[in-house]
Amino acid sequence: MNKVLVYVYVPLIEQEYNLFIPINRKIGLIKKIIVNSIIELSDGNYKVDTSFNLYNKITNRVYDDDAYVINTDIRNGTKLILL
């Protein structure tokens, strides 16, 4: 299995999205994938800020851009927040 299903909440537009993300990529790239997906899914309602972070909604952990998804606690069903 090379992808996990995560729930991403975006407080700026008060929306939640279910997305599949690859586990063999770095968090920095995953953030870009998530942002691009949300821009497309929200019909452009989400305006990208130059700085944003990915947080675990349950543990409040901030993910390091250089960490691989497989080496984090991100698994199927993980709830994330994009701020």
PDB file of N, CA, C and O in Angstrom:
ATOM      1  N   MET A   1       0.855  -1.173   0.000  1.00  0.00           N
ATOM      2  CA  MET A   1       0.000   0.000   0.000  1.00  0.00           C
ATOM      3  C   MET A   1       0.896   1.230   0.000  1.00  0.00           C
ATOM      4  O   MET A   1       1.711   1.406   0.906  1.00  0.00           O
ATOM      5  N   ASN A   2       0.754   2.066  -0.993  1.00  0.00           N
ATOM      6  CA  ASN A   2       1.642   3.210  -1.096  1.00  0.00           C
ATOM      7  C   ASN A   2       0.945   4.548  -0.873  1.00  0.00           C
ATOM      8  O   ASN A   2       1.558   5.600  -1.052  1.00  0.00           O
ATOM      9  N   LYS A   3      -0.327   4.518  -0.485  1.00  0.00           N
ATOM     10  CA  LYS A   3      -1.059   5.754  -0.185  1.00  0.00           C
ATOM     11  C   LYS A   3      -1.902   5.554   1.060  1.00  0.00           C
ATOM     12  O   LYS A   3      -2.300   4.439   1.396  1.00  0.00           O
ATOM     13  N   VAL A   4      -2.165   6.676   1.741  1.00  0.00           N
ATOM     14  CA  VAL A   4      -3.060   6.644   2.896  1.00  0.00           C
ATOM     15  C   VAL A   4      -4.141   7.691   2.693  1.00  0.00           C
ATOM     16  O   VAL A   4      -3.919   8.717   2.051  1.00  0.00           O
ATOM     17  N   LEU A   5      -5.309   7.420   3.247  1.00  0.00           N
ATOM     18  CA  LEU A   5      -6.424   8.351   3.183  1.00  0.00           C
ATOM     19  C   LEU A   5      -6.405   9.208   4.434  1.00  0.00           C
ATOM     20  O   LEU A   5      -6.489   8.695   5.549  1.00  0.00           O
ATOM     21  N   VAL A   6      -6.294  10.525   4.244  1.00  0.00           N
ATOM     22  CA  VAL A   6      -6.276  11.455   5.378  1.00  0.00           C
ATOM     23  C   VAL A   6      -7.417  12.454   5.233  1.00  0.00           C
ATOM     24  O   VAL A   6      -7.931  12.684   4.138  1.00  0.00           O
ATOM     25  N   TYR A   7      -7.795  13.033   6.349  1.00  0.00           N
ATOM     26  CA  TYR A   7      -8.806  14.069   6.393  1.00  0.00           C
ATOM     27  C   TYR A   7      -8.081  15.377   6.664  1.00  0.00           C
ATOM     28  O   TYR A   7      -7.382  15.506   7.668  1.00  0.00           O
ATOM     29  N   VAL A   8      -8.245  16.342   5.776  1.00  0.00           N
ATOM     30  CA  VAL A   8      -7.549  17.619   5.919  1.00  0.00           C
ATOM     31  C   VAL A   8      -8.580  18.706   6.159  1.00  0.00           C
ATOM     32  O   VAL A   8      -9.446  18.947   5.318  1.00  0.00           O
ATOM     33  N   TYR A   9      -8.487  19.365   7.310  1.00  0.00           N
ATOM     34  CA  TYR A   9      -9.368  20.481   7.637  1.00  0.00           C
ATOM     35  C   TYR A   9      -8.634  21.778   7.338  1.00  0.00           C
ATOM     36  O   TYR A   9      -7.475  21.952   7.713  1.00  0.00           O
ATOM     37  N   VAL A  10      -9.333  22.695   6.650  1.00  0.00           N
ATOM     38  CA  VAL A  10      -8.760  23.989   6.287  1.00  0.00           C
ATOM     39  C   VAL A  10      -9.594  25.072   6.976  1.00  0.00           C
ATOM     40  O   VAL A  10     -10.657  25.437   6.476  1.00  0.00           O
ATOM     41  N   PRO A  11      -9.127  25.590   8.115  1.00  0.00           N
ATOM     42  CA  PRO A  11      -9.901  26.575   8.874  1.00  0.00           C
ATOM     43  C   PRO A  11     -10.206  27.857   8.094  1.00  0.00           C
ATOM     44  O   PRO A  11     -11.247  28.477   8.314  1.00  0.00           O
ATOM     45  N   LEU A  12      -9.333  28.251   7.208  1.00  0.00           N
ATOM     46  CA  LEU A  12      -9.526  29.486   6.456  1.00  0.00           C
ATOM     47  C   LEU A  12     -10.822  29.475   5.655  1.00  0.00           C
ATOM     48  O   LEU A  12     -11.480  30.507   5.529  1.00  0.00           O
ATOM     49  N   ILE A  13     -11.191  28.326   5.117  1.00  0.00           N
ATOM     50  CA  ILE A  13     -12.426  28.224   4.337  1.00  0.00           C
ATOM     51  C   ILE A  13     -13.453  27.313   5.012  1.00  0.00           C
ATOM     52  O   ILE A  13     -14.509  27.028   4.446  1.00  0.00           O
ATOM     53  N   GLU A  14     -13.134  26.863   6.218  1.00  0.00           N
ATOM     54  CA  GLU A  14     -14.005  26.017   7.030  1.00  0.00           C
ATOM     55  C   GLU A  14     -14.515  24.796   6.264  1.00  0.00           C
ATOM     56  O   GLU A  14     -15.708  24.494   6.266  1.00  0.00           O
ATOM     57  N   GLN A  15     -13.582  24.101   5.609  1.00  0.00           N
ATOM     58  CA  GLN A  15     -13.913  22.908   4.838  1.00  0.00           C
ATOM     59  C   GLN A  15     -12.983  21.765   5.218  1.00  0.00           C
ATOM     60  O   GLN A  15     -11.852  21.979   5.653  1.00  0.00           O
ATOM     61  N   GLU A  16     -13.486  20.549   5.044  1.00  0.00           N
ATOM     62  CA  GLU A  16     -12.683  19.358   5.288  1.00  0.00           C
ATOM     63  C   GLU A  16     -12.682  18.521   4.018  1.00  0.00           C
ATOM     64  O   GLU A  16     -13.704  18.383   3.347  1.00  0.00           O
ATOM     65  N   TYR A  17     -11.524  17.966   3.700  1.00  0.00           N
ATOM     66  CA  TYR A  17     -11.367  17.179   2.484  1.00  0.00           C
ATOM     67  C   TYR A  17     -10.742  15.832   2.817  1.00  0.00           C
ATOM     68  O   TYR A  17      -9.897  15.731   3.707  1.00  0.00           O
ATOM     69  N   ASN A  18     -11.163  14.803   2.100  1.00  0.00           N
ATOM     70  CA  ASN A  18     -10.568  13.478   2.200  1.00  0.00           C
ATOM     71  C   ASN A  18      -9.618  13.332   1.019  1.00  0.00           C
ATOM     72  O   ASN A  18     -10.034  13.449  -0.133  1.00  0.00           O
ATOM     73  N   LEU A  19      -8.351  13.078   1.302  1.00  0.00           N
ATOM     74  CA  LEU A  19      -7.349  12.994   0.246  1.00  0.00           C
ATOM     75  C   LEU A  19      -6.462  11.776   0.452  1.00  0.00           C
ATOM     76  O   LEU A  19      -6.156  11.393   1.581  1.00  0.00           O
ATOM     77  N   PHE A  20      -6.058  11.177  -0.655  1.00  0.00           N
ATOM     78  CA  PHE A  20      -5.049  10.131  -0.620  1.00  0.00           C
ATOM     79  C   PHE A  20      -3.692  10.788  -0.814  1.00  0.00           C
ATOM     80  O   PHE A  20      -3.504  11.589  -1.730  1.00  0.00           O
ATOM     81  N   ILE A  21      -2.748  10.442   0.055  1.00  0.00           N
ATOM     82  CA  ILE A  21      -1.398  10.977  -0.093  1.00  0.00           C
ATOM     83  C   ILE A  21      -0.397   9.817  -0.130  1.00  0.00           C
ATOM     84  O   ILE A  21      -0.587   8.810   0.552  1.00  0.00           O
ATOM     85  N   PRO A  22       0.666   9.960  -0.925  1.00  0.00           N
ATOM     86  CA  PRO A  22       1.678   8.896  -0.998  1.00  0.00           C
ATOM     87  C   PRO A  22       2.524   8.864   0.274  1.00  0.00           C
ATOM     88  O   PRO A  22       2.830   9.907   0.853  1.00  0.00           O
ATOM     89  N   ILE A  23       2.895   7.668   0.696  1.00  0.00           N
ATOM     90  CA  ILE A  23       3.669   7.533   1.935  1.00  0.00           C
ATOM     91  C   ILE A  23       5.177   7.607   1.715  1.00  0.00           C
ATOM     92  O   ILE A  23       5.940   7.704   2.676  1.00  0.00           O
ATOM     93  N   ASN A  24       5.606   7.564   0.466  1.00  0.00           N
ATOM     94  CA  ASN A  24       7.047   7.558   0.186  1.00  0.00           C
ATOM     95  C   ASN A  24       7.564   8.917  -0.270  1.00  0.00           C
ATOM     96  O   ASN A  24       8.580   8.996  -0.960  1.00  0.00           O
ATOM     97  N   ARG A  25       6.875   9.976   0.110  1.00  0.00           N
ATOM     98  CA  ARG A  25       7.280  11.342  -0.244  1.00  0.00           C
ATOM     99  C   ARG A  25       7.494  12.160   1.025  1.00  0.00           C
ATOM    100  O   ARG A  25       7.006  11.811   2.100  1.00  0.00           O
ATOM    101  N   LYS A  26       8.234  13.255   0.874  1.00  0.00           N
ATOM    102  CA  LYS A  26       8.484  14.142   2.015  1.00  0.00           C
ATOM    103  C   LYS A  26       7.261  15.025   2.274  1.00  0.00           C
ATOM    104  O   LYS A  26       6.486  15.328   1.367  1.00  0.00           O
ATOM    105  N   ILE A  27       7.115  15.422   3.525  1.00  0.00           N
ATOM    106  CA  ILE A  27       5.996  16.260   3.952  1.00  0.00           C
ATOM    107  C   ILE A  27       5.946  17.567   3.154  1.00  0.00           C
ATOM    108  O   ILE A  27       4.861  18.042   2.820  1.00  0.00           O
ATOM    109  N   GLY A  28       7.103  18.150   2.845  1.00  0.00           N
ATOM    110  CA  GLY A  28       7.139  19.394   2.067  1.00  0.00           C
ATOM    111  C   GLY A  28       6.428  19.241   0.738  1.00  0.00           C
ATOM    112  O   GLY A  28       5.668  20.124   0.341  1.00  0.00           O
ATOM    113  N   LEU A  29       6.659  18.146   0.047  1.00  0.00           N
ATOM    114  CA  LEU A  29       5.986  17.883  -1.229  1.00  0.00           C
ATOM    115  C   LEU A  29       4.518  17.569  -1.004  1.00  0.00           C
ATOM    116  O   LEU A  29       3.664  17.991  -1.785  1.00  0.00           O
ATOM    117  N   ILE A  30       4.220  16.837   0.050  1.00  0.00           N
ATOM    118  CA  ILE A  30       2.841  16.492   0.364  1.00  0.00           C
ATOM    119  C   ILE A  30       2.019  17.753   0.621  1.00  0.00           C
ATOM    120  O   ILE A  30       0.867  17.836   0.195  1.00  0.00           O
ATOM    121  N   LYS A  31       2.595  18.729   1.309  1.00  0.00           N
ATOM    122  CA  LYS A  31       1.885  19.990   1.556  1.00  0.00           C
ATOM    123  C   LYS A  31       1.523  20.663   0.245  1.00  0.00           C
ATOM    124  O   LYS A  31       0.416  21.184   0.103  1.00  0.00           O
ATOM    125  N   LYS A  32       2.436  20.660  -0.714  1.00  0.00           N
ATOM    126  CA  LYS A  32       2.157  21.259  -2.022  1.00  0.00           C
ATOM    127  C   LYS A  32       1.045  20.504  -2.742  1.00  0.00           C
ATOM    128  O   LYS A  32       0.168  21.115  -3.353  1.00  0.00           O
ATOM    129  N   ILE A  33       1.082  19.188  -2.668  1.00  0.00           N
ATOM    130  CA  ILE A  33       0.032  18.372  -3.283  1.00  0.00           C
ATOM    131  C   ILE A  33      -1.323  18.670  -2.647  1.00  0.00           C
ATOM    132  O   ILE A  33      -2.325  18.832  -3.343  1.00  0.00           O
ATOM    133  N   ILE A  34      -1.341  18.739  -1.320  1.00  0.00           N
ATOM    134  CA  ILE A  34      -2.584  19.014  -0.602  1.00  0.00           C
ATOM    135  C   ILE A  34      -3.120  20.390  -0.969  1.00  0.00           C
ATOM    136  O   ILE A  34      -4.311  20.535  -1.244  1.00  0.00           O
ATOM    137  N   VAL A  35      -2.261  21.397  -0.977  1.00  0.00           N
ATOM    138  CA  VAL A  35      -2.701  22.755  -1.304  1.00  0.00           C
ATOM    139  C   VAL A  35      -3.262  22.814  -2.721  1.00  0.00           C
ATOM    140  O   VAL A  35      -4.316  23.406  -2.949  1.00  0.00           O
ATOM    141  N   ASN A  36      -2.564  22.205  -3.668  1.00  0.00           N
ATOM    142  CA  ASN A  36      -3.055  22.212  -5.048  1.00  0.00           C
ATOM    143  C   ASN A  36      -4.388  21.493  -5.169  1.00  0.00           C
ATOM    144  O   ASN A  36      -5.266  21.933  -5.912  1.00  0.00           O
ATOM    145  N   SER A  37      -4.546  20.397  -4.451  1.00  0.00           N
ATOM    146  CA  SER A  37      -5.813  19.662  -4.464  1.00  0.00           C
ATOM    147  C   SER A  37      -6.934  20.506  -3.877  1.00  0.00           C
ATOM    148  O   SER A  37      -8.041  20.529  -4.415  1.00  0.00           O
ATOM    149  N   ILE A  38      -6.659  21.197  -2.782  1.00  0.00           N
ATOM    150  CA  ILE A  38      -7.691  22.015  -2.131  1.00  0.00           C
ATOM    151  C   ILE A  38      -8.070  23.209  -2.997  1.00  0.00           C
ATOM    152  O   ILE A  38      -9.242  23.580  -3.060  1.00  0.00           O
ATOM    153  N   ILE A  39      -7.104  23.805  -3.655  1.00  0.00           N
ATOM    154  CA  ILE A  39      -7.416  24.909  -4.571  1.00  0.00           C
ATOM    155  C   ILE A  39      -8.382  24.420  -5.646  1.00  0.00           C
ATOM    156  O   ILE A  39      -9.363  25.094  -5.962  1.00  0.00           O
ATOM    157  N   GLU A  40      -8.103  23.253  -6.201  1.00  0.00           N
ATOM    158  CA  GLU A  40      -8.958  22.704  -7.250  1.00  0.00           C
ATOM    159  C   GLU A  40     -10.329  22.303  -6.707  1.00  0.00           C
ATOM    160  O   GLU A  40     -11.353  22.613  -7.316  1.00  0.00           O
ATOM    161  N   LEU A  41     -10.352  21.618  -5.570  1.00  0.00           N
ATOM    162  CA  LEU A  41     -11.613  21.148  -4.999  1.00  0.00           C
ATOM    163  C   LEU A  41     -12.493  22.276  -4.468  1.00  0.00           C
ATOM    164  O   LEU A  41     -13.715  22.133  -4.425  1.00  0.00           O
ATOM    165  N   SER A  42     -11.896  23.385  -4.066  1.00  0.00           N
ATOM    166  CA  SER A  42     -12.673  24.500  -3.507  1.00  0.00           C
ATOM    167  C   SER A  42     -13.047  25.531  -4.573  1.00  0.00           C
ATOM    168  O   SER A  42     -13.561  26.600  -4.244  1.00  0.00           O
ATOM    169  N   ASP A  43     -12.798  25.226  -5.819  1.00  0.00           N
ATOM    170  CA  ASP A  43     -13.081  26.152  -6.926  1.00  0.00           C
ATOM    171  C   ASP A  43     -12.377  27.490  -6.745  1.00  0.00           C
ATOM    172  O   ASP A  43     -12.923  28.539  -7.086  1.00  0.00           O
ATOM    173  N   GLY A  44     -11.170  27.445  -6.210  1.00  0.00           N
ATOM    174  CA  GLY A  44     -10.367  28.649  -6.054  1.00  0.00           C
ATOM    175  C   GLY A  44     -10.670  29.469  -4.818  1.00  0.00           C
ATOM    176  O   GLY A  44     -10.129  30.566  -4.673  1.00  0.00           O
ATOM    177  N   ASN A  45     -11.522  28.978  -3.912  1.00  0.00           N
ATOM    178  CA  ASN A  45     -11.845  29.719  -2.686  1.00  0.00           C
ATOM    179  C   ASN A  45     -10.681  29.784  -1.720  1.00  0.00           C
ATOM    180  O   ASN A  45     -10.595  30.707  -0.910  1.00  0.00           O
ATOM    181  N   TYR A  46      -9.789  28.820  -1.797  1.00  0.00           N
ATOM    182  CA  TYR A  46      -8.628  28.798  -0.908  1.00  0.00           C
ATOM    183  C   TYR A  46      -7.500  29.564  -1.566  1.00  0.00           C
ATOM    184  O   TYR A  46      -7.015  29.182  -2.631  1.00  0.00           O
ATOM    185  N   LYS A  47      -7.086  30.641  -0.933  1.00  0.00           N
ATOM    186  CA  LYS A  47      -5.975  31.453  -1.425  1.00  0.00           C
ATOM    187  C   LYS A  47      -4.715  31.040  -0.685  1.00  0.00           C
ATOM    188  O   LYS A  47      -4.681  31.029   0.546  1.00  0.00           O
ATOM    189  N   VAL A  48      -3.685  30.701  -1.439  1.00  0.00           N
ATOM    190  CA  VAL A  48      -2.459  30.184  -0.853  1.00  0.00           C
ATOM    191  C   VAL A  48      -1.625  31.306  -0.267  1.00  0.00           C
ATOM    192  O   VAL A  48      -1.335  32.307  -0.923  1.00  0.00           O
ATOM    193  N   ASP A  49      -1.249  31.109   0.985  1.00  0.00           N
ATOM    194  CA  ASP A  49      -0.293  31.980   1.648  1.00  0.00           C
ATOM    195  C   ASP A  49       1.076  31.344   1.409  1.00  0.00           C
ATOM    196  O   ASP A  49       1.169  30.137   1.185  1.00  0.00           O
ATOM    197  N   THR A  50       2.110  32.132   1.456  1.00  0.00           N
ATOM    198  CA  THR A  50       3.432  31.571   1.202  1.00  0.00           C
ATOM    199  C   THR A  50       3.902  30.654   2.323  1.00  0.00           C
ATOM    200  O   THR A  50       4.743  29.783   2.100  1.00  0.00           O
ATOM    201  N   SER A  51       3.371  30.842   3.515  1.00  0.00           N
ATOM    202  CA  SER A  51       3.783  29.981   4.617  1.00  0.00           C
ATOM    203  C   SER A  51       2.559  29.270   5.197  1.00  0.00           C
ATOM    204  O   SER A  51       1.557  29.899   5.537  1.00  0.00           O
ATOM    205  N   PHE A  52       2.665  27.983   5.298  1.00  0.00           N
ATOM    206  CA  PHE A  52       1.604  27.192   5.900  1.00  0.00           C
ATOM    207  C   PHE A  52       2.229  25.945   6.493  1.00  0.00           C
ATOM    208  O   PHE A  52       3.299  25.512   6.066  1.00  0.00           O
ATOM    209  N   ASN A  53       1.564  25.376   7.470  1.00  0.00           N
ATOM    210  CA  ASN A  53       2.055  24.179   8.142  1.00  0.00           C
ATOM    211  C   ASN A  53       0.973  23.120   8.162  1.00  0.00           C
ATOM    212  O   ASN A  53      -0.213  23.415   8.018  1.00  0.00           O
ATOM    213  N   LEU A  54       1.394  21.907   8.340  1.00  0.00           N
ATOM    214  CA  LEU A  54       0.496  20.775   8.442  1.00  0.00           C
ATOM    215  C   LEU A  54       0.571  20.253   9.875  1.00  0.00           C
ATOM    216  O   LEU A  54       1.650  19.914  10.362  1.00  0.00           O
ATOM    217  N   TYR A  55      -0.575  20.190  10.544  1.00  0.00           N
ATOM    218  CA  TYR A  55      -0.653  19.782  11.945  1.00  0.00           C
ATOM    219  C   TYR A  55      -1.516  18.531  12.075  1.00  0.00           C
ATOM    220  O   TYR A  55      -2.442  18.322  11.291  1.00  0.00           O
ATOM    221  N   ASN A  56      -1.212  17.712  13.057  1.00  0.00           N
ATOM    222  CA  ASN A  56      -2.068  16.593  13.413  1.00  0.00           C
ATOM    223  C   ASN A  56      -3.165  17.160  14.312  1.00  0.00           C
ATOM    224  O   ASN A  56      -2.872  17.790  15.328  1.00  0.00           O
ATOM    225  N   LYS A  57      -4.411  16.941  13.946  1.00  0.00           N
ATOM    226  CA  LYS A  57      -5.533  17.518  14.690  1.00  0.00           C
ATOM    227  C   LYS A  57      -5.658  16.946  16.100  1.00  0.00           C
ATOM    228  O   LYS A  57      -6.118  17.641  17.005  1.00  0.00           O
ATOM    229  N   ILE A  58      -5.261  15.706  16.297  1.00  0.00           N
ATOM    230  CA  ILE A  58      -5.397  15.054  17.605  1.00  0.00           C
ATOM    231  C   ILE A  58      -4.216  15.377  18.522  1.00  0.00           C
ATOM    232  O   ILE A  58      -4.415  15.725  19.686  1.00  0.00           O
ATOM    233  N   THR A  59      -2.994  15.265  18.008  1.00  0.00           N
ATOM    234  CA  THR A  59      -1.803  15.427  18.852  1.00  0.00           C
ATOM    235  C   THR A  59      -1.198  16.833  18.789  1.00  0.00           C
ATOM    236  O   THR A  59      -0.303  17.152  19.571  1.00  0.00           O
ATOM    237  N   ASN A  60      -1.677  17.677  17.866  1.00  0.00           N
ATOM    238  CA  ASN A  60      -1.148  19.030  17.640  1.00  0.00           C
ATOM    239  C   ASN A  60       0.295  19.036  17.153  1.00  0.00           C
ATOM    240  O   ASN A  60       0.969  20.064  17.226  1.00  0.00           O
ATOM    241  N   ARG A  61       0.769  17.914  16.663  1.00  0.00           N
ATOM    242  CA  ARG A  61       2.135  17.814  16.158  1.00  0.00           C
ATOM    243  C   ARG A  61       2.269  18.574  14.844  1.00  0.00           C
ATOM    244  O   ARG A  61       1.405  18.487  13.971  1.00  0.00           O
ATOM    245  N   VAL A  62       3.360  19.319  14.717  1.00  0.00           N
ATOM    246  CA  VAL A  62       3.691  20.001  13.463  1.00  0.00           C
ATOM    247  C   VAL A  62       4.664  19.099  12.720  1.00  0.00           C
ATOM    248  O   VAL A  62       5.650  18.637  13.296  1.00  0.00           O
ATOM    249  N   TYR A  63       4.391  18.845  11.441  1.00  0.00           N
ATOM    250  CA  TYR A  63       5.227  17.937  10.671  1.00  0.00           C
ATOM    251  C   TYR A  63       6.369  18.675  10.002  1.00  0.00           C
ATOM    252  O   TYR A  63       6.179  19.741   9.417  1.00  0.00           O
ATOM    253  N   ASP A  64       7.559  18.096  10.096  1.00  0.00           N
ATOM    254  CA  ASP A  64       8.764  18.642   9.495  1.00  0.00           C
ATOM    255  C   ASP A  64       8.738  18.384   7.990  1.00  0.00           C
ATOM    256  O   ASP A  64       8.410  17.282   7.548  1.00  0.00           O
ATOM    257  N   ASP A  65       9.084  19.407   7.205  1.00  0.00           N
ATOM    258  CA  ASP A  65       9.056  19.301   5.746  1.00  0.00           C
ATOM    259  C   ASP A  65       9.985  18.224   5.203  1.00  0.00           C
ATOM    260  O   ASP A  65       9.726  17.687   4.126  1.00  0.00           O
ATOM    261  N   ASP A  66      11.046  17.896   5.905  1.00  0.00           N
ATOM    262  CA  ASP A  66      12.021  16.923   5.413  1.00  0.00           C
ATOM    263  C   ASP A  66      11.720  15.485   5.835  1.00  0.00           C
ATOM    264  O   ASP A  66      12.429  14.561   5.436  1.00  0.00           O
ATOM    265  N   ALA A  67      10.684  15.292   6.629  1.00  0.00           N
ATOM    266  CA  ALA A  67      10.330  13.941   7.070  1.00  0.00           C
ATOM    267  C   ALA A  67       9.489  13.239   6.002  1.00  0.00           C
ATOM    268  O   ALA A  67       8.647  13.858   5.350  1.00  0.00           O
ATOM    269  N   TYR A  68       9.729  11.948   5.837  1.00  0.00           N
ATOM    270  CA  TYR A  68       8.905  11.152   4.933  1.00  0.00           C
ATOM    271  C   TYR A  68       7.622  10.759   5.650  1.00  0.00           C
ATOM    272  O   TYR A  68       7.636  10.485   6.850  1.00  0.00           O
ATOM    273  N   VAL A  69       6.522  10.732   4.923  1.00  0.00           N
ATOM    274  CA  VAL A  69       5.223  10.397   5.513  1.00  0.00           C
ATOM    275  C   VAL A  69       5.292   9.052   6.234  1.00  0.00           C
ATOM    276  O   VAL A  69       4.748   8.914   7.330  1.00  0.00           O
ATOM    277  N   ILE A  70       5.941   8.076   5.648  1.00  0.00           N
ATOM    278  CA  ILE A  70       6.016   6.735   6.243  1.00  0.00           C
ATOM    279  C   ILE A  70       6.713   6.750   7.610  1.00  0.00           C
ATOM    280  O   ILE A  70       6.474   5.864   8.431  1.00  0.00           O
ATOM    281  N   ASN A  71       7.562   7.737   7.858  1.00  0.00           N
ATOM    282  CA  ASN A  71       8.281   7.829   9.132  1.00  0.00           C
ATOM    283  C   ASN A  71       7.572   8.707  10.157  1.00  0.00           C
ATOM    284  O   ASN A  71       8.127   8.998  11.216  1.00  0.00           O
ATOM    285  N   THR A  72       6.353   9.129   9.848  1.00  0.00           N
ATOM    286  CA  THR A  72       5.566   9.939  10.784  1.00  0.00           C
ATOM    287  C   THR A  72       4.421   9.083  11.324  1.00  0.00           C
ATOM    288  O   THR A  72       4.345   7.886  11.049  1.00  0.00           O
ATOM    289  N   ASP A  73       3.532   9.710  12.093  1.00  0.00           N
ATOM    290  CA  ASP A  73       2.369   8.997  12.608  1.00  0.00           C
ATOM    291  C   ASP A  73       1.154   9.131  11.688  1.00  0.00           C
ATOM    292  O   ASP A  73       0.036   8.815  12.095  1.00  0.00           O
ATOM    293  N   ILE A  74       1.359   9.595  10.456  1.00  0.00           N
ATOM    294  CA  ILE A  74       0.261   9.736   9.501  1.00  0.00           C
ATOM    295  C   ILE A  74      -0.087   8.353   8.952  1.00  0.00           C
ATOM    296  O   ILE A  74       0.744   7.684   8.338  1.00  0.00           O
ATOM    297  N   ARG A  75      -1.327   7.944   9.186  1.00  0.00           N
ATOM    298  CA  ARG A  75      -1.840   6.657   8.728  1.00  0.00           C
ATOM    299  C   ARG A  75      -3.250   6.874   8.169  1.00  0.00           C
ATOM    300  O   ARG A  75      -3.760   7.994   8.189  1.00  0.00           O
ATOM    301  N   ASN A  76      -3.873   5.814   7.678  1.00  0.00           N
ATOM    302  CA  ASN A  76      -5.260   5.916   7.201  1.00  0.00           C
ATOM    303  C   ASN A  76      -6.131   6.495   8.300  1.00  0.00           C
ATOM    304  O   ASN A  76      -6.097   6.029   9.438  1.00  0.00           O
ATOM    305  N   GLY A  77      -6.906   7.504   7.962  1.00  0.00           N
ATOM    306  CA  GLY A  77      -7.825   8.106   8.919  1.00  0.00           C
ATOM    307  C   GLY A  77      -7.247   9.231   9.745  1.00  0.00           C
ATOM    308  O   GLY A  77      -7.960   9.815  10.561  1.00  0.00           O
ATOM    309  N   THR A  78      -5.976   9.557   9.561  1.00  0.00           N
ATOM    310  CA  THR A  78      -5.359  10.658  10.317  1.00  0.00           C
ATOM    311  C   THR A  78      -6.042  11.967   9.962  1.00  0.00           C
ATOM    312  O   THR A  78      -6.301  12.250   8.792  1.00  0.00           O
ATOM    313  N   LYS A  79      -6.327  12.759  10.979  1.00  0.00           N
ATOM    314  CA  LYS A  79      -6.961  14.071  10.771  1.00  0.00           C
ATOM    315  C   LYS A  79      -5.880  15.142  10.848  1.00  0.00           C
ATOM    316  O   LYS A  79      -5.176  15.269  11.850  1.00  0.00           O
ATOM    317  N   LEU A  80      -5.767  15.906   9.771  1.00  0.00           N
ATOM    318  CA  LEU A  80      -4.748  16.944   9.671  1.00  0.00           C
ATOM    319  C   LEU A  80      -5.403  18.309   9.553  1.00  0.00           C
ATOM    320  O   LEU A  80      -6.555  18.423   9.134  1.00  0.00           O
ATOM    321  N   ILE A  81      -4.663  19.340   9.925  1.00  0.00           N
ATOM    322  CA  ILE A  81      -5.100  20.719   9.781  1.00  0.00           C
ATOM    323  C   ILE A  81      -4.076  21.452   8.952  1.00  0.00           C
ATOM    324  O   ILE A  81      -2.878  21.344   9.213  1.00  0.00           O
ATOM    325  N   LEU A  82      -4.523  22.198   7.956  1.00  0.00           N
ATOM    326  CA  LEU A  82      -3.630  22.996   7.127  1.00  0.00           C
ATOM    327  C   LEU A  82      -3.793  24.453   7.521  1.00  0.00           C
ATOM    328  O   LEU A  82      -4.835  25.059   7.271  1.00  0.00           O
ATOM    329  N   LEU A  83      -2.754  25.017   8.141  1.00  0.00           N
ATOM    330  CA  LEU A  83      -2.761  26.424   8.583  1.00  0.00           C
ATOM    331  C   LEU A  83      -1.611  27.169   7.943  1.00  0.00           C
ATOM    332  O   LEU A  83      -1.439  28.364   8.184  1.00  0.00           O
TER     333      LEU A  83
END
